[in-house]
Amino acid sequence: MCASGTCQMHGRNWACPPHCGEIEGFQAQFDGRTECIVVQTVMELEDEFDAETMMEAQRVHAERIKRVVGMLSADASVLVLSAGACAFCDICTCPDEPCRYPEKRLVSMEAAGLMVNDVCRAAGIPYNHGARTIAYTGCVVL
């Protein structure tokens, strides 16, 4: 999905391909892990073109994931993945300068090789919450 250009951040964010690492590297990090906490932000849209609420949901989700990272920052064994491109910084320095916070950068579930729909199904929560909703999903792999 990243290489297809869906979100237009491929190569423009340090937490996006090709800068975030290969899927095989993430797969190696998943080996032996048996638990995952799914963090999902869902908002109702006024209509299917309600970009303002979509952006607000993305902002709220990014803030939630940042709080999770802050709570777990002392535990290097935990892998936190988010939705879409990393939004830890207001403006990413990619590709001109190194990442400001490489230890906090938030790689998306998709960039790490996870299918969000499959993760939601395994967690017993909906991926699609119905018409006129937007959902952003991240996870903490333990």
Short mmCIF file of the C-alpha atoms (twelve columns), coordinates in Angstrom:
data_MODEL
# 
_entry.id   MODEL 
# 
loop_
_atom_site.group_PDB 
_atom_site.id 
_atom_site.type_symbol 
_atom_site.label_atom_id 
_atom_site.label_alt_id 
_atom_site.label_comp_id 
_atom_site.label_asym_id 
_atom_site.label_seq_id 
_atom_site.Cartn_x 
_atom_site.Cartn_y 
_atom_site.Cartn_z 
_atom_site.pdbx_PDB_model_num 
ATOM 1   C CA . MET A 1   0.000   0.000   0.000  1 
ATOM 2   C CA . CYS A 2   2.849   2.386   0.771  1 
ATOM 3   C CA . ALA A 3   4.569   1.982   -2.583 1 
ATOM 4   C CA . SER A 4   1.271   2.523   -4.418 1 
ATOM 5   C CA . GLY A 5   1.355   6.151   -3.294 1 
ATOM 6   C CA . THR A 6   -2.008  6.055   -1.521 1 
ATOM 7   C CA . CYS A 7   -0.977  8.545   1.167  1 
ATOM 8   C CA . GLN A 8   1.737   10.256  -0.884 1 
ATOM 9   C CA . MET A 9   4.320   9.975   1.911  1 
ATOM 10  C CA . HIS A 10  6.461   7.203   0.399  1 
ATOM 11  C CA . GLY A 11  10.024  8.525   0.543  1 
ATOM 12  C CA . ARG A 12  8.896   11.764  2.216  1 
ATOM 13  C CA . ASN A 13  8.836   10.695  5.884  1 
ATOM 14  C CA . TRP A 14  11.538  8.926   7.927  1 
ATOM 15  C CA . ALA A 15  8.964   6.430   9.218  1 
ATOM 16  C CA . CYS A 16  7.730   5.508   5.730  1 
ATOM 17  C CA . PRO A 17  9.232   3.209   3.124  1 
ATOM 18  C CA . PRO A 18  11.897  3.081   1.941  1 
ATOM 19  C CA . HIS A 19  13.379  4.804   5.031  1 
ATOM 20  C CA . CYS A 20  11.665  2.793   7.791  1 
ATOM 21  C CA . GLY A 21  13.240  -0.576  7.029  1 
ATOM 22  C CA . GLU A 22  12.273  -3.733  5.221  1 
ATOM 23  C CA . ILE A 23  9.183   -5.770  6.050  1 
ATOM 24  C CA . GLU A 24  11.439  -8.741  6.794  1 
ATOM 25  C CA . GLY A 25  13.065  -6.749  9.604  1 
ATOM 26  C CA . PHE A 26  9.686   -6.073  11.160 1 
ATOM 27  C CA . GLN A 27  8.688   -9.701  10.727 1 
ATOM 28  C CA . ALA A 28  11.788  -10.676 12.730 1 
ATOM 29  C CA . GLN A 29  10.675  -8.287  15.481 1 
ATOM 30  C CA . PHE A 30  7.227   -9.937  15.533 1 
ATOM 31  C CA . ASP A 31  8.669   -13.456 15.962 1 
ATOM 32  C CA . GLY A 32  7.930   -14.840 19.411 1 
ATOM 33  C CA . ARG A 33  5.576   -12.049 20.373 1 
ATOM 34  C CA . THR A 34  2.138   -13.230 21.351 1 
ATOM 35  C CA . GLU A 35  0.234   -10.132 22.411 1 
ATOM 36  C CA . CYS A 36  -0.925  -6.969  20.728 1 
ATOM 37  C CA . ILE A 37  -2.968  -4.069  22.062 1 
ATOM 38  C CA . VAL A 38  -4.976  -2.328  19.357 1 
ATOM 39  C CA . VAL A 39  -5.502  1.423   19.693 1 
ATOM 40  C CA . GLN A 40  -8.292  2.724   17.497 1 
ATOM 41  C CA . THR A 41  -9.769  6.188   17.046 1 
ATOM 42  C CA . VAL A 42  -13.209 6.313   15.435 1 
ATOM 43  C CA . MET A 43  -15.182 9.434   14.572 1 
ATOM 44  C CA . GLU A 44  -18.480 10.026  12.862 1 
ATOM 45  C CA . LEU A 45  -18.426 12.062  9.656  1 
ATOM 46  C CA . GLU A 46  -21.072 14.575  8.595  1 
ATOM 47  C CA . ASP A 47  -20.802 13.134  5.082  1 
ATOM 48  C CA . GLU A 48  -18.268 11.156  3.052  1 
ATOM 49  C CA . PHE A 49  -16.415 14.367  2.136  1 
ATOM 50  C CA . ASP A 50  -15.986 15.616  5.732  1 
ATOM 51  C CA . ALA A 51  -12.230 16.207  5.472  1 
ATOM 52  C CA . GLU A 52  -12.222 18.376  8.600  1 
ATOM 53  C CA . THR A 53  -13.370 15.510  10.832 1 
ATOM 54  C CA . MET A 54  -11.029 13.084  9.059  1 
ATOM 55  C CA . MET A 55  -8.088  15.357  9.840  1 
ATOM 56  C CA . GLU A 56  -9.281  15.818  13.425 1 
ATOM 57  C CA . ALA A 57  -9.530  12.047  13.878 1 
ATOM 58  C CA . GLN A 58  -6.005  11.655  12.509 1 
ATOM 59  C CA . ARG A 59  -4.728  14.354  14.907 1 
ATOM 60  C CA . VAL A 60  -6.500  12.787  17.917 1 
ATOM 61  C CA . HIS A 61  -5.167  9.355   16.986 1 
ATOM 62  C CA . ALA A 62  -1.608  10.680  16.600 1 
ATOM 63  C CA . GLU A 63  -1.838  12.306  20.044 1 
ATOM 64  C CA . ARG A 64  -3.087  9.055   21.596 1 
ATOM 65  C CA . ILE A 65  -0.253  7.085   20.047 1 
ATOM 66  C CA . LYS A 66  2.280   9.700   21.235 1 
ATOM 67  C CA . ARG A 67  0.956   9.285   24.785 1 
ATOM 68  C CA . VAL A 68  1.342   5.512   24.478 1 
ATOM 69  C CA . VAL A 69  4.934   5.969   23.290 1 
ATOM 70  C CA . GLY A 70  5.584   8.304   26.223 1 
ATOM 71  C CA . MET A 71  4.223   5.781   28.714 1 
ATOM 72  C CA . LEU A 72  6.237   2.926   27.225 1 
ATOM 73  C CA . SER A 73  9.442   4.736   26.248 1 
ATOM 74  C CA . ALA A 74  11.475  2.980   28.940 1 
ATOM 75  C CA . ASP A 75  10.585  -0.451  27.526 1 
ATOM 76  C CA . ALA A 76  12.642  -0.983  24.372 1 
ATOM 77  C CA . SER A 77  11.091  -4.426  23.840 1 
ATOM 78  C CA . VAL A 78  7.701   -2.914  22.971 1 
ATOM 79  C CA . LEU A 79  6.960   -2.074  19.339 1 
ATOM 80  C CA . VAL A 80  4.433   0.728   18.792 1 
ATOM 81  C CA . LEU A 81  2.971   1.063   15.287 1 
ATOM 82  C CA . SER A 82  0.604   3.764   14.134 1 
ATOM 83  C CA . ALA A 83  -1.683  4.676   11.263 1 
ATOM 84  C CA . GLY A 84  -0.228  6.403   8.239  1 
ATOM 85  C CA . ALA A 85  2.916   8.471   8.222  1 
ATOM 86  C CA . CYS A 86  4.640   9.425   11.457 1 
ATOM 87  C CA . ALA A 87  3.283   12.686  12.810 1 
ATOM 88  C CA . PHE A 88  5.515   12.949  15.864 1 
ATOM 89  C CA . CYS A 89  6.971   16.163  14.447 1 
ATOM 90  C CA . ASP A 90  4.834   18.817  12.844 1 
ATOM 91  C CA . ILE A 91  7.132   18.778  9.809  1 
ATOM 92  C CA . CYS A 92  9.332   15.785  9.006  1 
ATOM 93  C CA . THR A 93  12.948  16.576  8.127  1 
ATOM 94  C CA . CYS A 94  12.993  13.857  5.457  1 
ATOM 95  C CA . PRO A 95  14.989  13.686  3.228  1 
ATOM 96  C CA . ASP A 96  17.116  16.773  3.944  1 
ATOM 97  C CA . GLU A 97  18.064  16.231  7.610  1 
ATOM 98  C CA . PRO A 98  18.207  13.180  9.906  1 
ATOM 99  C CA . CYS A 99  15.128  12.229  11.917 1 
ATOM 100 C CA . ARG A 100 14.923  14.393  15.060 1 
ATOM 101 C CA . TYR A 101 13.587  11.553  17.237 1 
ATOM 102 C CA . PRO A 102 14.522  8.193   15.702 1 
ATOM 103 C CA . GLU A 103 13.706  6.397   18.966 1 
ATOM 104 C CA . LYS A 104 10.166  7.806   18.882 1 
ATOM 105 C CA . ARG A 105 9.378   7.678   15.175 1 
ATOM 106 C CA . LEU A 106 6.090   5.962   14.478 1 
ATOM 107 C CA . VAL A 107 6.052   3.473   11.641 1 
ATOM 108 C CA . SER A 108 2.630   2.556   10.310 1 
ATOM 109 C CA . MET A 109 1.175   -0.901  10.674 1 
ATOM 110 C CA . GLU A 110 1.093   -1.205  6.875  1 
ATOM 111 C CA . ALA A 111 4.759   -0.222  6.465  1 
ATOM 112 C CA . ALA A 112 5.634   -2.936  8.988  1 
ATOM 113 C CA . GLY A 113 3.788   -5.487  6.851  1 
ATOM 114 C CA . LEU A 114 0.623   -5.838  8.906  1 
ATOM 115 C CA . MET A 115 -2.806  -5.892  7.327  1 
ATOM 116 C CA . VAL A 116 -4.870  -3.649  9.588  1 
ATOM 117 C CA . ASN A 117 -8.091  -5.471  8.746  1 
ATOM 118 C CA . ASP A 118 -6.541  -8.784  9.833  1 
ATOM 119 C CA . VAL A 119 -5.227  -7.286  13.102 1 
ATOM 120 C CA . CYS A 120 -8.658  -5.833  13.890 1 
ATOM 121 C CA . ARG A 121 -10.344 -9.148  13.122 1 
ATOM 122 C CA . ALA A 122 -7.910  -11.004 15.420 1 
ATOM 123 C CA . ALA A 123 -8.606  -8.435  18.165 1 
ATOM 124 C CA . GLY A 124 -12.350 -8.867  17.735 1 
ATOM 125 C CA . ILE A 125 -12.978 -5.239  16.780 1 
ATOM 126 C CA . PRO A 126 -14.337 -3.822  13.549 1 
ATOM 127 C CA . TYR A 127 -12.042 -2.383  10.925 1 
ATOM 128 C CA . ASN A 128 -14.959 -0.636  9.247  1 
ATOM 129 C CA . HIS A 129 -17.397 1.008   11.639 1 
ATOM 130 C CA . GLY A 130 -20.010 1.711   8.999  1 
ATOM 131 C CA . ALA A 131 -21.050 4.496   6.721  1 
ATOM 132 C CA . ARG A 132 -19.974 8.009   7.641  1 
ATOM 133 C CA . THR A 133 -17.219 6.925   10.008 1 
ATOM 134 C CA . ILE A 134 -13.447 7.166   9.892  1 
ATOM 135 C CA . ALA A 135 -11.143 4.907   11.882 1 
ATOM 136 C CA . TYR A 136 -7.413  5.162   12.491 1 
ATOM 137 C CA . THR A 137 -5.740  2.102   13.969 1 
ATOM 138 C CA . GLY A 138 -2.412  1.577   15.666 1 
ATOM 139 C CA . CYS A 139 -1.061  -1.150  17.887 1 
ATOM 140 C CA . VAL A 140 1.397   -2.022  20.603 1 
ATOM 141 C CA . VAL A 141 3.120   -5.340  19.982 1 
ATOM 142 C CA . LEU A 142 4.261   -6.955  23.215 1 
# 
